[in-house]
Amino acid sequence: MLRYVSNSCGAATASTTVVSNVLPILNLTSSSTTICPNETATLTVTGGSAPYTWSNTLNTGSVVTTSGGVVTVSNTNACGTTTASIIVNVDKFKCKHIC
């Protein structure tokens, strides 16, 4: 923002920069949300900025899992922390004919 002020003593110009910070916005995707036993799912996060913190304590942009359950990832900036989660299912019965 630029301001211009003048009076009988002269004129002055001053500028102000306004910075708007927001919480990180995370998008969490998985190569598959249902896997067979001994298969893997690759989970990838976008948005925010590195480093990311996964529920398994890794700090990368993606992780590989072989176990089922809720997987979470969080990201922090000056405004706070955002967490995203995804559920990976291990389906023993659907995959029984393959195993």
Backbone as CSV, one residue per row, in Angstrom:
resi,resn,N_x,N_y,N_z,CA_x,CA_y,CA_z,C_x,C_y,C_z
1,MET,0.856,-1.153,0.000,0.000,0.000,0.000,0.911,1.227,0.000
2,LEU,0.610,2.184,-0.835,1.400,3.399,-0.949,0.574,4.575,-0.453
3,ARG,1.141,5.356,0.415,0.448,6.530,0.954,1.226,7.789,0.607
4,TYR,0.506,8.827,0.257,1.100,10.111,-0.057,0.443,11.154,0.832
5,VAL,1.246,11.894,1.549,0.730,12.915,2.464,1.428,14.237,2.132
6,SER,0.642,15.289,2.078,1.257,16.605,1.867,0.573,17.632,2.759
7,ASN,1.344,18.619,3.165,0.820,19.743,3.928,1.688,20.965,3.608
8,SER,1.554,22.022,4.383,2.295,23.251,4.095,3.800,23.091,4.283
9,CYS,4.209,22.032,4.983,5.638,21.806,5.205,6.273,20.959,4.111
10,GLY,5.504,20.355,3.266,6.045,19.522,2.198,5.206,18.275,1.996
11,ALA,5.786,17.317,1.348,5.087,16.072,1.024,5.971,14.880,1.392
12,ALA,5.333,13.765,1.670,6.053,12.531,1.993,5.289,11.345,1.434
13,THR,6.025,10.332,1.082,5.433,9.090,0.588,5.929,7.957,1.482
14,ALA,5.034,7.084,1.846,5.390,5.920,2.656,4.699,4.701,2.081
15,SER,5.362,3.581,2.124,4.738,2.351,1.632,4.663,1.323,2.750
16,THR,3.656,0.496,2.660,3.433,-0.569,3.622,3.191,-1.862,2.847
17,THR,3.820,-2.914,3.270,3.592,-4.218,2.664,2.715,-5.036,3.591
18,VAL,1.638,-5.589,3.051,0.731,-6.431,3.822,0.967,-7.877,3.395
19,VAL,1.298,-8.713,4.355,1.531,-10.121,4.086,0.403,-10.912,4.732
20,SER,-0.243,-11.732,3.936,-1.340,-12.551,4.437,-0.870,-13.997,4.521
21,ASN,-0.790,-14.537,5.714,-0.385,-15.924,5.916,-1.607,-16.781,6.193
22,VAL,-1.584,-17.985,5.677,-2.668,-18.941,5.913,-2.049,-20.276,6.316
23,LEU,-2.847,-21.112,6.924,-2.394,-22.459,7.251,-2.040,-23.204,5.973
24,PRO,-1.107,-24.147,6.042,-0.795,-24.943,4.855,-2.026,-25.732,4.410
25,ILE,-2.192,-25.867,3.106,-3.268,-26.690,2.543,-2.613,-27.934,1.970
26,LEU,-2.977,-29.093,2.518,-2.351,-30.354,2.119,-3.294,-31.191,1.277
27,ASN,-2.741,-31.872,0.283,-3.475,-32.831,-0.523,-2.730,-34.157,-0.408
28,LEU,-3.394,-35.160,0.137,-2.777,-36.467,0.384,-3.392,-37.486,-0.551
29,THR,-2.567,-38.156,-1.345,-3.052,-39.173,-2.279,-2.325,-40.487,-2.033
30,SER,-2.958,-41.572,-2.489,-2.379,-42.898,-2.336,-2.467,-43.638,-3.656
31,SER,-1.447,-44.436,-3.964,-1.483,-45.268,-5.164,-2.620,-46.278,-5.072
32,SER,-3.002,-46.643,-3.855,-4.128,-47.536,-3.612,-4.541,-47.393,-2.155
33,THR,-5.850,-47.416,-1.899,-6.296,-47.358,-0.508,-6.665,-48.741,0.012
34,THR,-6.679,-49.744,-0.873,-6.880,-51.132,-0.451,-5.788,-51.968,-1.085
35,ILE,-5.034,-52.643,-0.239,-3.934,-53.479,-0.720,-4.087,-54.890,-0.185
36,CYS,-3.454,-55.825,-0.860,-3.387,-57.199,-0.381,-2.224,-57.321,0.595
37,PRO,-2.221,-58.358,1.418,-1.063,-58.579,2.284,0.214,-58.662,1.439
38,ASN,1.277,-58.095,1.923,2.586,-58.060,1.262,2.657,-57.109,0.064
39,GLU,1.604,-56.355,-0.210,1.657,-55.309,-1.232,1.984,-53.985,-0.554
40,THR,2.270,-52.993,-1.368,2.576,-51.674,-0.832,1.654,-50.617,-1.416
41,ALA,1.508,-49.533,-0.693,0.808,-48.343,-1.177,1.758,-47.172,-0.982
42,THR,1.888,-46.357,-2.013,2.721,-45.171,-1.924,1.831,-43.972,-1.647
43,LEU,2.096,-43.277,-0.558,1.325,-42.106,-0.158,2.150,-40.860,-0.467
44,THR,1.505,-39.870,-1.090,2.210,-38.662,-1.501,1.448,-37.443,-1.029
45,VAL,2.173,-36.453,-0.515,1.554,-35.209,-0.067,2.048,-34.067,-0.950
46,THR,1.130,-33.169,-1.284,1.472,-31.936,-1.981,0.842,-30.779,-1.226
47,GLY,1.312,-29.591,-1.520,0.840,-28.407,-0.802,1.754,-28.130,0.375
48,GLY,1.558,-27.007,1.005,2.451,-26.646,2.094,3.873,-26.559,1.578
49,SER,4.829,-26.804,2.430,6.228,-26.825,2.012,7.009,-27.764,2.929
50,ALA,8.024,-28.380,2.373,8.835,-29.317,3.136,9.471,-28.603,4.330
51,PRO,9.697,-29.292,5.427,9.512,-30.730,5.610,8.087,-31.074,6.042
52,TYR,7.682,-32.290,5.701,6.415,-32.853,6.145,6.724,-33.848,7.256
53,THR,5.797,-34.078,8.158,6.008,-35.058,9.217,4.908,-36.116,9.133
54,TRP,5.296,-37.341,8.820,4.360,-38.460,8.705,4.200,-39.136,10.058
55,SER,3.128,-39.911,10.182,2.880,-40.628,11.435,3.967,-41.651,11.733
56,ASN,4.738,-42.057,10.727,5.860,-42.970,10.968,7.164,-42.205,11.189
57,THR,7.083,-40.906,11.379,8.179,-39.974,11.677,9.096,-39.631,10.507
58,LEU,8.813,-40.115,9.305,9.600,-39.697,8.144,9.276,-38.247,7.808
59,ASN,10.176,-37.571,7.130,9.996,-36.161,6.786,10.095,-35.914,5.283
60,THR,9.602,-36.847,4.489,9.708,-36.763,3.038,8.363,-36.408,2.411
61,GLY,8.345,-36.206,1.101,7.107,-35.888,0.394,6.249,-37.104,0.113
62,SER,6.815,-38.306,0.274,6.017,-39.519,0.087,6.570,-40.630,0.967
63,VAL,5.703,-41.587,1.270,6.097,-42.761,2.057,5.464,-43.994,1.441
64,VAL,6.039,-45.139,1.733,5.502,-46.424,1.280,5.086,-47.198,2.515
65,THR,3.879,-47.772,2.464,3.396,-48.550,3.601,2.953,-49.932,3.141
66,THR,3.120,-50.911,4.020,2.643,-52.271,3.765,1.587,-52.659,4.794
67,SER,1.326,-51.781,5.731,0.358,-52.103,6.778,-0.880,-51.221,6.638
68,GLY,-1.978,-51.725,7.118,-3.217,-50.982,7.061,-3.358,-50.027,8.234
69,GLY,-4.339,-49.160,8.116,-4.622,-48.233,9.193,-4.635,-46.793,8.711
70,VAL,-4.726,-45.896,9.649,-4.754,-44.472,9.346,-3.314,-43.966,9.275
71,VAL,-3.004,-43.297,8.172,-1.690,-42.686,8.007,-1.904,-41.176,7.971
72,THR,-1.150,-40.452,8.767,-1.302,-39.002,8.817,0.000,-38.318,8.419
73,VAL,-0.163,-37.094,7.922,0.973,-36.248,7.595,0.634,-34.839,8.050
74,SER,1.617,-34.135,8.576,1.368,-32.762,9.016,2.423,-31.828,8.445
75,ASN,2.052,-30.553,8.407,2.931,-29.519,7.888,2.691,-28.256,8.683
76,THR,3.756,-27.555,9.010,3.669,-26.368,9.855,4.254,-25.156,9.140
77,ASN,3.572,-24.015,9.294,4.139,-22.743,8.852,3.929,-21.722,9.961
78,ALA,4.124,-20.454,9.681,4.023,-19.408,10.698,2.635,-19.308,11.312
79,CYS,1.617,-19.791,10.612,0.242,-19.692,11.111,-0.205,-20.906,11.911
80,GLY,0.541,-21.989,11.860,0.149,-23.170,12.618,0.399,-24.452,11.854
81,THR,-0.260,-25.514,12.292,-0.061,-26.850,11.732,-1.353,-27.377,11.139
82,THR,-1.233,-28.000,9.975,-2.347,-28.681,9.330,-2.008,-30.162,9.241
83,THR,-2.995,-31.021,9.468,-2.810,-32.464,9.375,-3.815,-33.053,8.395
84,ALA,-3.339,-33.962,7.555,-4.205,-34.695,6.631,-4.031,-36.178,6.913
85,SER,-5.081,-36.952,6.667,-4.982,-38.392,6.906,-5.685,-39.170,5.817
86,ILE,-5.287,-40.420,5.684,-5.887,-41.333,4.718,-5.894,-42.728,5.350
87,ILE,-6.878,-43.521,5.005,-6.977,-44.884,5.531,-6.530,-45.863,4.456
88,VAL,-5.598,-46.728,4.816,-5.150,-47.798,3.929,-5.669,-49.108,4.516
89,ASN,-6.405,-49.849,3.708,-6.976,-51.129,4.146,-6.158,-52.283,3.583
90,VAL,-5.933,-53.294,4.413,-5.335,-54.544,3.951,-6.474,-55.553,3.912
91,ASP,-6.839,-55.974,2.701,-7.993,-56.851,2.509,-7.531,-58.286,2.257
92,LYS,-7.506,-59.094,3.316,-7.049,-60.478,3.213,-8.026,-61.345,2.426
93,PHE,-9.314,-61.024,2.503,-10.313,-61.880,1.867,-10.451,-61.603,0.382
94,LYS,-10.429,-60.369,-0.021,-10.532,-60.006,-1.427,-9.325,-60.530,-2.200
95,CYS,-8.201,-60.560,-1.571,-6.957,-60.945,-2.233,-6.633,-62.432,-2.047
96,LYS,-7.497,-63.181,-1.389,-7.191,-64.568,-1.052,-6.901,-65.408,-2.288
97,HIS,-7.601,-65.150,-3.382,-7.369,-65.939,-4.596,-6.006,-65.634,-5.231
98,ILE,-5.424,-64.489,-4.868,-4.132,-64.089,-5.423,-3.005,-64.641,-4.543
99,CYS,-3.235,-64.696,-3.244,-2.161,-65.046,-2.300,-1.842,-66.517,-2.286
